[in-house]
């Protein structure tokens, strides 16, 4: 467990040293200016429009940061030859995988806190403290989704040889799931056999990341999602994250260190 915590801290320190943190700061400042001006025109439609833009930027930024940051973890260790020294500490391969996962996932959590924190401060300053539960639900579901993405990309880094191909393929898959995942089941009903069974198998096997999109809850002031649904979605995300991490550990144990 101590080895996992050490590797996690190394990943977090690496994020601070790289330019990701500065890009995050710039985007956060832009979001602050946008969220602080949502009531400038006193128009409800304008307020919702600005919130929609801000939350879309949050989703794009965090997904890109999660994918690019995770995709280079194993490859960077192998290229710099530090992978050999890490595994000779001794650190097991499973501990290295879990340490990289928690480091990237916690880094995504820090990024989300920075983003949602400004929404919370803006709401509290306007006397809308009742929105705190809305933001907490949106934050938690978003973070669980990023955990699935981090584990998926970490597994992909042991399949694809280059971080660029790993990041590109995973971003295409993530965008496809978010845009088409919820419609794939309906599409399968209009397809003849045997493609119908294939499409349905893909629909039920893929992680449905769209379950974790609660932006409309904030934009349109919808009622809170039932906590039982939040719990089930969390368990769903943990199951997929564990499956991807288990596959990553399996692949890493059987992968030559010089490959």
Number of C-alpha atoms within 10 A of each C-alpha: 8 10 17 21 17 14 22 24 19 14 24 19 13 15 17 12 11 11 11 14 16 13 12 19 15 11 16 23 14 14 23 19 12 15 21 16 15 19 14 9 10 10 11 12 13 15 18 18 13 20 22 17 14 22 21 12 17 20 17 11 18 20 21 14 22 22 25 21 23 29 28 19 19 19 18 13 14 15 10 9 13 12 19 15 11 16 14 10 9 10 17 14 17 17 18 22 24 23 23 26 26 21 26 28 25 18 23 23 20 13 22 22 15 15 26 20 16 18 22 20 17 18 18 14 10 9 10 12 14 10 16 15 13 20 21 13 20 22 22 17 22 23 24 22 26 28 25 25 26 30 30 26 31 30 26 24 24 22 14 16 12 14 23 14 14 23 24 14 14 19 18 10 13 21 14 11 19 17 13 14 21 15 12 16 17 13 14 19 13 9 12 9 11 8 11 16 14 11 19 16 13 15 20 12 10 12 22 21 23 15 18 22 15 21 21 14 16 19 17 14 12 12 9 15 14 9 10 9 11 17 12 11 19 17 13 18 25 16 14 21 23 16 16 21 23 17 18 24 21 15 15 20 13 8 12 8 12 9 7
